[in-house]
């Protein structure tokens, strides 16, 4: 019945229509790839054309893959926003501003708190360590209840870290490293347990892939995560498809969350429609469950009162706003969060990268030559049209992707400031700035590849085996 044309299209918002067209396009491709009967393919194509026509009638725009409607977009509270409003949800990031998303506005809209100098200084005092450059440079810029985590730490009360990865492809890109680099630092300076969720079930539900392929991607991605240098004695990595079948505590927490969130609530938070499969509707509870220590009885000895700290990109915040609302009603502490900015696509900061577009980012499998070619050919420039104009007026670091990437991966603050001043003054040309980025990224990716080669299937198995970690609870 979901494929019957025009059955409920008039009631759909522009963004919901956009999502329906996208889903139907994926279905047509899957049918063709699977050599389905011609009449079945033809029916799916007719449905796709009908959806595209409804989309154009409603929005006045032709459907373009990857570009949601600009005039009206559904934000996470279910209300319409105007054209200049950024679109940020767990699946889409869209802005018309070349500088990227306006994070100050996002803090207000999401109701989180800005990570200010006082909080950074407090983290430094608590840990005795210089704050990570992601903190110093505002890459992690927003938080929920980090002050409570520090209160607990200063009073010798335990907490743990939880982050994750949706394994949508075999190869991760450098942007995927950001939460893991920061989480590794947090684990080291606070000396706490870490759980890493691989949401292979989510990718099966949202993407055109088999369960087996999603699980395969999870294990391949685990190798890249392990290659970041996590301590096997303090880290548990798990696949949802695996762990849900072995942990009663995990499943009990999923059911508790599911009971306390209505269908209307998840529609409002995530923009789900009546045509979405029930797996999508129930999935947020699965991402919520690792926020509670009782989901990991082997690590926390059944204790339920240990607070969780979640470092993640801010597009994942809707999951945890829901979780924080439910937690007190099921007798659990609210998870705290640290939010990062989005890692920009090479083509500009208007969107985050797509693992399906090989030119949108530098992948962890890229060769030095590929890295050089991608940066030189695709990295959006903040430079002027001619050398003469650039020398006279200087470049714009706010929109230059090479400089943005250097703020993530060049750890030397003084060197970064020198580059900023030289580029802004016109002394440094775009090609020279790109050369600095190439020389930064090539050894970084090569070193990661070498570490990954050392990660055997046996090591992956050890990380992903439910077990006691090096902590007493």
C-alpha positions in Angstrom: 0.0 0.0 0.0 2.9 2.4 0.7 3.7 2.5 -3.0 0.2 3.5 -4.2 0.5 6.8 -6.0 -0.9 10.0 -4.5 -2.5 8.1 -1.6 -1.3 10.7 1.0 1.1 12.9 -0.8 -0.9 16.1 -0.3 -0.5 15.8 3.5 3.2 15.5 3.4 5.6 18.5 4.1 8.2 19.5 1.5 10.9 17.7 3.4 8.8 14.5 3.8 8.2 14.5 0.1 11.9 15.0 -0.5 12.6 11.9 1.7 9.9 9.9 -0.1 11.5 10.7 -3.5 14.9 9.8 -2.2 13.7 6.4 -0.8 11.8 5.6 -4.0 14.9 6.4 -6.1 16.9 4.0 -3.9 14.3 1.3 -4.4 14.3 1.7 -8.2 18.1 1.4 -8.2 17.9 -1.7 -6.0 15.3 -3.3 -8.3 17.4 -2.7 -11.3 20.6 -4.0 -9.6 18.7 -7.1 -8.6 17.4 -7.7 -12.1 13.8 -7.6 -10.8 10.9 -8.4 -13.3 10.3 -5.6 -15.8 6.7 -4.9 -14.6 7.9 -4.5 -11.0 10.6 -2.0 -12.1 8.2 -0.1 -14.4 5.7 0.3 -11.5 8.5 1.6 -9.2 9.6 4.1 -11.8 6.0 5.3 -12.3 5.8 5.8 -8.5 9.1 7.7 -8.6 7.9 10.0 -11.4 4.6 10.6 -9.5 6.5 11.6 -6.3 8.8 13.9 -8.2 5.8 15.6 -9.8 4.2 16.0 -6.4 7.4 17.4 -5.0 7.7 20.0 -7.8 4.0 21.0 -7.5 4.4 21.5 -3.7 7.8 23.3 -3.7 8.1 24.8 -7.1 11.5 23.2 -7.4 12.8 20.2 -9.3 14.0 17.4 -7.1 17.8 17.3 -6.7 19.4 14.5 -4.9 21.2 15.6 -1.7 19.6 19.1 -1.7 16.5 19.3 0.5 14.0 22.0 -0.2 15.2 25.5 0.8 12.0 27.3 1.3 10.6 25.1 4.1 12.5 22.5 6.0 11.3 20.4 8.9 13.4 21.0 12.0 13.6 18.6 14.9 10.8 20.1 16.9 8.5 19.6 13.9 8.1 23.3 13.0 8.8 25.0 9.7 11.8 27.4 9.4 12.5 30.0 6.9 15.0 29.8 4.0 18.0 31.2 6.0 17.6 28.6 8.8 20.1 25.8 8.9 18.8 22.2 8.5 20.4 19.9 11.1 19.2 16.5 12.0 20.8 13.0 12.3 20.7 12.5 8.5 21.0 15.9 6.9 23.1 19.0 7.4 22.3 21.9 5.1 23.1 25.6 5.2 23.3 28.4 2.6 26.2 30.0 4.4 29.7 29.4 3.0 31.1 29.6 6.5 29.0 26.7 7.5 26.3 26.2 10.2 25.7 29.0 12.6 26.6 27.2 15.8 25.6 30.0 18.2 22.0 29.9 16.7 22.1 26.1 17.0 23.0 26.2 20.7 19.9 28.4 21.3 17.7 26.2 19.1 18.8 23.0 20.7 19.0 24.4 24.3 22.5 23.3 25.0 25.3 25.3 26.7 28.4 26.9 25.1 31.7 25.5 26.1 33.3 28.7 27.4 36.8 29.6 28.7 35.7 28.9 32.3 34.7 25.3 31.5 37.9 24.7 29.4 40.0 26.0 32.3 38.1 23.8 34.8 38.8 20.7 32.6 42.4 21.7 32.6 42.5 22.0 36.4 40.6 18.7 36.9 42.9 16.7 34.6 46.2 18.5 35.0 46.5 18.3 31.2 46.5 21.0 28.5 43.1 21.1 26.9 42.9 19.3 23.6 43.2 21.6 20.6 39.6 20.6 19.7 38.5 22.4 22.9 40.9 25.3 22.5 39.7 26.0 18.9 36.0 25.6 19.5 35.7 22.4 17.5 33.9 20.9 20.5 31.8 23.9 21.2 28.6 22.9 23.1 27.7 20.7 26.1 25.0 19.4 28.3 25.9 18.9 32.0 29.6 18.7 31.6 29.8 20.6 34.9 28.1 17.7 36.6 30.6 15.2 35.2 33.4 17.4 36.5 31.7 17.6 39.9 31.5 13.8 40.0 35.1 13.4 38.9 36.4 15.9 41.5 34.5 14.0 44.2 36.1 10.7 43.1 32.8 9.4 41.6 33.0 7.3 38.4 31.7 8.1 35.0 32.1 6.5 31.6 32.4 7.5 27.9 30.1 6.4 25.1 30.4 7.3 21.4 29.6 5.5 18.2 29.8 5.1 14.5 27.2 4.2 11.9 29.0 1.9 9.5 27.6 3.0 6.1 30.7 2.1 4.1 33.8 0.0 4.3 36.1 3.0 4.2 35.9 5.8 6.7 37.0 9.3 5.9 39.1 11.7 8.0 36.0 13.4 9.3 35.0 10.2 11.1 38.2 10.4 13.1 37.2 13.6 14.9 35.0 12.1 17.7 37.4 9.2 18.2 40.5 11.4 18.4 38.8 13.5 21.1 37.2 10.5 22.9 40.7 8.9 23.1 42.0 12.0 24.7 39.1 12.2 27.2 39.7 8.5 28.1 43.4 9.1 28.7 43.1 12.2 30.8 40.1 11.1 32.9 41.1 7.3 32.9 37.5 6.0 32.5 35.8 3.1 30.6 34.7 3.6 27.1 31.9 1.9 25.1 31.7 2.3 21.3 28.4 1.4 19.6 28.5 0.3 15.9 24.9 0.9 14.7 24.9 -1.7 11.9 21.2 -2.2 12.5 20.5 1.5 11.8 22.4 1.4 8.5 20.5 -1.7 7.4 17.2 0.0 8.2 18.1 3.3 6.4 20.4 2.1 3.6 20.0 -0.2 0.6 22.2 -3.0 2.0 21.9 -6.5 3.5 22.2 -7.3 7.2 25.3 -9.2 6.3 26.9 -6.2 4.6 26.0 -3.9 7.4 27.7 -6.3 9.9 30.8 -6.6 7.6 31.1 -2.8 7.5 30.9 -2.7 11.3 33.8 -5.0 11.7 35.9 -3.1 9.1 35.1 0.2 10.7 36.1 -1.3 14.1 39.6 -1.8 12.7 39.8 1.9 11.8 38.6 2.8 15.3 41.0 0.5 17.0 43.8 2.0 14.9 43.2 5.3 16.7 45.0 3.8 19.6 42.3 2.8 22.2 43.4 0.7 25.2 41.9 -2.8 24.8 41.7 -3.1 28.6 39.5 0.0 28.9 37.4 -0.1 25.8 34.4 -2.2 24.6 33.3 -2.0 21.0 30.1 -3.6 20.1 27.8 -4.2 17.1 24.1 -3.8 17.8 23.4 -6.9 15.6 25.7 -8.9 17.9 25.3 -7.4 21.4 21.5 -7.1 21.5 21.3 -10.9 21.4 23.7 -11.4 24.3 22.9 -8.7 26.8 19.7 -8.8 28.8 20.5 -5.5 30.4 20.9 -3.8 27.1 17.6 -5.1 25.8 15.7 -4.2 29.1 16.8 -0.6 28.8 15.8 -0.5 25.1 12.3 -1.7 26.1 12.1 0.8 29.0 12.9 3.7 26.6 10.4 2.4 24.0 7.6 2.3 26.6 8.2 6.0 27.5 8.4 7.5 24.0 5.3 7.8 21.9 5.0 7.6 18.1 4.0 11.3 18.0 7.2 12.2 19.9 9.6 10.4 17.6 7.7 11.9 14.6 8.2 15.3 16.1 11.9 14.7 17.0 13.1 12.9 13.9 10.6 13.7 11.2 9.4 10.1 10.7 6.4 9.6 8.5 3.6 7.0 8.4 5.4 5.3 5.5 8.7 4.7 7.5 9.3 1.2 8.6 8.8 0.3 12.2 12.5 -0.4 12.6 13.3 3.2 12.1 10.7 4.3 14.6 12.0 2.0 17.3 15.7 2.6 16.5 16.2 5.7 18.7 15.7 3.6 21.8 18.7 1.4 20.7 20.9 4.4 20.4 19.7 5.6 23.8 20.4 2.4 25.7 24.2 2.6 25.9 23.7 5.9 27.9 22.8 3.7 30.9 25.5 1.7 32.7 23.1 -1.2 33.4 23.3 -2.0 29.6 26.9 -3.3 30.3 26.7 -5.5 33.4 30.0 -7.1 32.6 31.7 -3.7 32.9 29.8 -2.0 35.7 28.9 -5.0 37.8 25.1 -4.3 37.4 25.4 -0.7 38.9 22.8 1.7 37.4 23.8 5.0 38.8 27.0 5.7 36.8 26.7 8.8 34.6 27.6 8.7 31.0 29.4 11.3 28.9 28.8 11.3 25.2 31.2 13.1 22.8 29.5 13.4 19.4 28.7 15.7 16.5 25.7 17.9 17.3 23.5 16.3 14.6 23.2 13.3 17.0 21.8 15.5 19.8 18.1 14.8 19.0 18.7 11.1 20.1 20.0 12.2 23.4 17.5 15.0 24.1 15.0 12.2 23.9 17.2 10.0 26.1 17.6 12.8 28.7 13.9 13.3 28.8 13.3 9.6 29.4 16.1 8.9 31.9 14.5 10.2 35.1 11.3 8.3 34.4 13.1 5.0 34.2 15.3 5.8 37.2 18.5 6.5 35.3 20.9 9.5 35.4 20.8 11.8 32.4 23.7 11.4 30.0 26.0 14.4 29.6 27.2 15.5 26.1 30.0 17.3 24.4 29.1 18.4 20.9 31.5 19.0 18.0 31.0 21.1 14.9 30.6 19.3 11.5 33.7 18.4 9.5 33.2 20.1 6.1 33.1 18.5 2.7 36.0 19.4 0.4 33.6 21.3 -1.7 32.6 23.7 1.1 31.1 23.9 4.6 27.5 24.0 3.4 27.1 20.2 4.0 28.9 17.5 5.9 30.6 14.8 3.8 29.1 11.8 2.2 30.8 8.4 2.4 29.2 7.6 -1.0 31.0 10.6 -2.7 34.7 9.7 -3.0 35.6 13.3 -3.8 33.8 14.9 -0.8 36.6 14.0 1.6 39.9 12.4 2.2 39.4 8.7 3.0 41.5 6.6 5.2 42.3 4.3 2.3 43.5 7.1 0.0 47.1 7.1 -1.3 49.4 10.1 -1.0 48.7 10.9 -4.7 45.0 10.7 -4.2 45.2 13.0 -1.2 47.2 15.5 -3.2 44.8 15.4 -6.2 41.7 15.7 -4.1 43.0 18.7 -2.2 44.3 20.5 -5.2 41.3 19.8 -7.4 38.3 19.8 -5.0 39.2 21.8 -1.8 37.1 25.0 -1.8 39.2 28.1 -1.8 38.8 31.3 0.0 41.4 33.0 -2.3 40.8 35.7 -4.9 40.3 35.2 -8.6 43.8 36.4 -9.5 47.2 36.4 -7.9 47.2 40.2 -8.0 43.9 40.5 -6.3 44.9 37.9 -3.7 48.1 39.8 -2.9 46.1 43.0 -2.5 43.0 41.9 -0.6 44.1 38.5 0.9 42.2 35.3 1.4 39.2 34.4 3.5 40.0 31.7 6.1 36.4 31.6 7.2 35.3 29.8 4.0 38.6 28.2 2.9 38.3 24.4 3.3 42.1 23.9 3.4 42.4 26.2 6.4 39.3 24.6 8.0 41.0 21.1 7.7 44.2 22.5 9.2 42.2 23.7 12.3 41.3 20.0 12.9 44.6 18.3 12.1 47.5 20.8 12.6 48.1 20.7 16.3 50.7 23.6 16.5 48.7 26.7 17.5 51.5 29.1 16.6 51.9 27.6 13.1 48.2 27.7 12.5 48.1 31.4 13.5 51.0 32.2 11.2 49.2 30.6 8.3 46.0 32.5 9.1 47.8 35.8 9.1 49.8 35.1 6.0 46.7 33.9 4.0 44.5 36.8 5.2 47.2 39.3 4.3 47.7 37.9 0.8 51.3 36.8 1.5 50.3 33.1 1.3 48.6 32.0 -1.9 45.8 29.3 -2.1 48.1 26.8 -3.8 50.7 27.3 -1.0 48.1 26.8 1.7 46.9 23.6 0.0 50.5 22.4 -0.1 50.6 22.8 3.7 47.4 20.7 4.1 48.7 18.0 1.7 51.9 17.8 3.8 49.8 17.5 6.9 47.3 14.9 5.7 49.6 12.6 3.8 51.7 11.4 6.8 48.6 11.4 9.1 46.7 9.0 6.8 49.8 6.9 6.1 50.4 6.5 9.8 46.8 5.5 10.3 47.1 2.9 7.5 50.2 1.4 9.1 48.4 1.1 12.5 45.4 -0.4 10.8 47.5 -3.1 9.2 48.4 -4.3 12.7 44.8 -4.8 13.7 44.0 -8.5 13.1 40.6 -10.2 13.2 41.6 -11.6 16.5 42.2 -8.2 18.0 38.8 -7.0 16.7 37.3 -10.1 18.4 38.9 -9.2 21.7 37.7 -5.6 21.6 34.2 -6.8 20.7 33.9 -9.5 23.3 31.7 -8.6 26.3 34.0 -8.7 29.3 35.2 -6.9 32.5 37.5 -4.0 31.8 40.3 -2.7 34.0 38.1 -0.9 36.5 36.4 -1.9 39.7 32.7 -1.1 40.3 
